[in-house]
Amino acid sequence: MKTTICLIEVCHRPKDNASKHDYCSRHEKAYENIESTFQEWIVAYGKKYRKKKYLQNLLTNQDVSSGKWVKEVVKQLL
């Protein structure tokens, strides 16, 4: 039986069987947090706020605290 590895290039953990996006459990949770938090940003900044801008902010904005796994997922999404 072949083990599928997480979609994130630097990750060597196996893909979580429950993952919808071919991530390990840690990166899947990071992805879910990115998605749910984006909805909060839309409420705060308005419906014209774009997802690409949001993802770039997660990587570069000093006022936004993003963890390692979130940053790895964001890099893969961009």
N, C-alpha and C positions, 0 to 999 in steps of 0.2 A: 504494500500500500504506500503510495507516494504522499508525502506531507507537503502541503502548500505553504509557502513562506509568505509572510506579511508583504503587502504591496510596497511599503516604504523601503527604499533601497538599502538604507543603513541598518535596517532592523533584520534580525535573523530569527525572530520568534515565529512559531507556526501561526498560520491564520486561524482565527477563532471560528469555529464551526457556525456560530450564530451571526457572524459578521456579514453585513449586506454589501460591504465594499472591499472585501479581500484584505482586511487589516487584522493584526493581532488584537487581542482584547484591549490593550492600552491605547493603541492608535484608533481603534473603533470608538472608544469612549471619548478621545480627543475630538474625533470627527463629529460625534453627536453634540459635544459641547460647543463646537464651532457653529454648527447649524442652529442650535437653540439660542445662542447668544446673538447671532446675526438678526434674529427676529426682534430682540430687544434693541439692537442698534437702529433698526428701521423705525421703531417707535420713537426713539430718542432723536434721530437725525432726519426723519422723514422718508417717505416712500421712494424718493428719487435716489436715495443712498444705494450705491451699487456694491455687489458682492466682491468684485475685484478690488475695489478701494478698501473694503472691510478687511479682506485677506492681507493686503499690503500693510494696512495699519497694524495687524496682529504681528507682523514681522518687524516693522521698523519704528513704530511709535513708542517713544520712551515712556509715555504715560500709561501704556497698556502692558500689563504683565502677562506674558504668554509663556507657558511651560515648554519644555523640550519637545514633548510628543506633539503638542499643538503646532509648534513651529515646523516639525518634520512633515506633518500632514498638510499644512499650508503650502509649503514648498512643493509638495507633490501635486497639490490642486492647481497651483499657479503654473 
